[in-house]
Amino acid sequence: MIGDSNFRCINERGVMATVTAITGGRIGNIANQVEDEDLSAIENVVLSSGQNCINDIDKLDTKDWEIRTLGEIKQLEKTVSDLMSEGKNVFIMGLSPTPAASSTKQRQTGRKFINDQLSELVQNAISNKTSGMAAYIDENDGNFNAATDFADERHLTPLAVERMLRKLDEILPESQKLRNNMLTERQTCKPYKGCYGTYPVGCSYCTRKNHDELACRLKIQHQQEENTKKRNLSSESQGSSGTKQAAKKQR
């Protein structure tokens, strides 16, 4: 199981899985992490991400945000295809309706965009499959209770995570369930106590490797464009003010 920090309270001693939770990881970061995991003896791979892609949706132009997010999803699609070609079963989790993903109309639209694209990714993988299997695990908003299922803006509570694990168990083969009666510990525990936690693999802005956010060409370009817009707005405002003052003098 490889995902963002919503996997942070899954207890490896309570489930039949190894768990990697990437703090701040976006879709592209999770795809990068797969390359660094030894999956040679693994049959089922569960991937979960998308929450952190919405973090800056209010700061970016909608088109720019969609292009960047689509790039990460295409990267994940290749990762899924490669895993399937090795005969592995890949499960893609849909993005939950956390407050951060549903607090504004723009964020709701962003979440729907991500979930639609992840679902389409799986359909593409299935149509092109060689030997493995892929499945998209949709999140029914009606299953979530704001009072019990959200630890904060971005994170699910252990209760919500346990429900997610039960949902996965319904899909996994009988001999490969996450829960095993021989395991005596709970499926969830304190954040990062029972799983391997790490920071994003790749840039935190564009998710590409070999550079960080401070040196990201795309982020620098975006900042330059934003500064140009601000200067233009400031110039227009000053010009408008000057015209009004001239009109007053004439009167």
Secondary structure, DSSP 8 states (H G I E B T S, - for coil): -EEEGGGTTB-TTTSSS--EEETT--HHHHHHHHHTS--TT-SEEEEE--GGGSTTTTTS-HHHHHHHHHHHHHHHHHHHHHHHHTT-EEEEE-----HHHHSSHHHHHHHHHHHHHHHHHHHHHHHT-SS-EEEEE---GGG--TTTSBSSSS-B-HHHHHHHHHHHHHHS-GGG-S--TT--S-SB-STTTSSEEE--SS-TTT--SSS-GGG-HHHHHHHHHHHHHHHHHHHHHHHHHHHHHHHHHH-
